[in-house]
Amino acid sequence: MRKAAAGWYADAPGSGSERWYDGSAWTERTRARSSGAPHDAGPWRQVLAVGSVVVLVVAAPLLLAVVG
């Protein structure tokens, strides 16, 4: 599994802050989210994308078996 790159990522939703990820673990370092930077979901974006694909791959054949 590929690890996310070290960098600043959005912290908890609605917090308005970013948290530093050192490439292997989340740190205690935080900062206010810069308004000029686009919102980045960090490693969670990849987790959600993979999860969505898994759901579709599992659900589609089951749905076809029930309907068909």
N, C-alpha and C positions, 0 to 999 in steps of 0.2 A: 504494500500500500504506500502510495506517495504521500509524504508529509507536506503540510502547508509551509510556505516560506515564512521566515521570521519577518515581523513587521507589526504595525498598528492595525488593529481590527476593531470593528464596532463592538462595544460592550453590551450589556443587557439592553434589550429594547426599551426605548423611552428614557434611557439614562443620559443621553447627550454626551457620552464619553467614549473614549477608545481605550483598549487594553493592549499591552505589548505581549506578543507571542514570540518566544525566543527560538522557535523552530522545533522545540520538543515539548514545551509546557507553557501554560499561561503564567504570567508573572503578576506581582502586585502593582506594577507600574501602570498608572492610568493618566489620561490627559483629556482636556475638553476636546470634543470633536471639532475639527476645523471645518468651517462652513464652505470653503472652496473645494474641498475634496469630495468626490462622489461617494455615496454610501456603499460600503463594501461589507458583505455578509461574512467575509472571511471563510474559514474552513466549512462553516455550516452550509454555504451555498452548494458545495460539492456533495455533502451528505444528503441534502434534500434532493438534489438531482438524481443521485444513485438510488435513493429510496423510492422516488417516483417511478423510475424505470423498473425496479424490482416489483413494485405493486402492479404495474401494467403487465409485466411478463407473467406474473402469477394469476392475476385476476382475469385476463383475457381468455385463456383456455377454459377456466372454470365457468365463466359467463357463457361462452359458446357451448359448453357441454350442457348447461341448464336450459338455454334457449333452443339449441339445435336438437 
